[in-house]
Amino acid sequence: MLGSWQEESRKCLDIDDGWTTAQCLEDILTRFPALKSLASCLTLALNDSYVDKNAPPMLVRDGDELALIPPISGD
């Protein structure tokens, strides 16, 4: 499933002013329901900085880059 998702990995997301990282993630999961099964293990990054899931949601501004990082493993 990730292979097909990676083929379309760059998307521009139009959001309302004042949206947070949590609201963006919820919107992405609604637009791409196949990702819902990975939601608990996805990591978010905002402008190249990881988003702490336990911290309050961060505000996303025009021009920001929000990345969904899938689970990875390796040595």
C-alpha positions as CSV (number, residue, x, y, z in Angstrom):
1,M,0.0,0.0,0.0
2,L,2.8,2.4,0.8
3,G,4.2,1.9,-2.7
4,S,1.1,3.3,-4.3
5,W,0.9,6.1,-1.8
6,Q,4.5,7.1,-2.4
7,E,3.8,7.5,-6.1
8,E,1.5,10.4,-5.2
9,S,3.5,11.5,-2.2
10,R,3.5,15.2,-2.8
11,K,0.2,16.9,-2.5
12,C,-0.8,20.5,-1.9
13,L,-3.4,20.8,0.8
14,D,-5.6,23.8,0.9
15,I,-6.6,24.5,4.5
16,D,-8.4,27.2,6.4
17,D,-6.5,29.8,8.4
18,G,-5.8,28.7,11.9
19,W,-5.7,24.9,11.2
20,T,-3.4,22.9,13.4
21,T,-1.3,19.8,12.6
22,A,-4.0,17.6,14.2
23,Q,-6.7,19.1,11.9
24,C,-4.5,18.7,8.9
25,L,-3.9,15.0,9.7
26,E,-7.6,14.4,10.2
27,D,-8.3,16.0,6.8
28,I,-5.6,13.9,5.1
29,L,-7.0,10.7,6.7
30,T,-10.4,11.7,5.4
31,R,-9.1,12.3,1.8
32,F,-7.0,9.2,1.8
33,P,-8.9,6.5,3.9
34,A,-6.3,3.8,3.1
35,L,-3.9,5.7,5.5
36,K,-6.3,5.3,8.5
37,S,-4.9,1.9,9.3
38,L,-1.4,3.5,9.7
39,A,-2.6,6.6,11.6
40,S,-1.4,5.4,15.0
41,C,2.1,4.8,13.7
42,L,2.6,7.8,11.4
43,T,4.9,10.5,12.5
44,L,4.3,14.1,11.5
45,A,6.9,16.7,10.7
46,L,6.3,20.4,10.2
47,N,8.9,22.3,8.3
48,D,11.5,19.5,8.8
49,S,10.9,19.3,12.6
50,Y,9.1,16.3,14.1
51,V,5.8,17.0,15.8
52,D,5.4,15.6,19.3
53,K,2.1,13.7,19.5
54,N,1.8,14.5,23.2
55,A,2.3,18.3,22.7
56,P,-0.5,20.7,21.9
57,P,-1.2,20.8,18.1
58,M,1.0,23.3,16.2
59,L,-0.5,26.0,13.9
60,V,0.1,25.4,10.2
61,R,0.7,28.5,8.1
62,D,0.6,29.3,4.4
63,G,3.8,27.8,2.8
64,D,4.5,25.4,5.6
65,E,5.5,21.8,4.7
66,L,3.7,19.0,6.6
67,A,5.2,15.6,6.1
68,L,3.7,12.2,7.1
69,I,6.4,9.8,7.9
70,P,5.5,6.1,7.7
71,P,6.8,3.5,10.1
72,I,10.3,2.4,9.2
73,S,12.6,-0.3,10.4
74,G,16.2,-1.2,9.9
75,D,19.5,-1.8,11.6
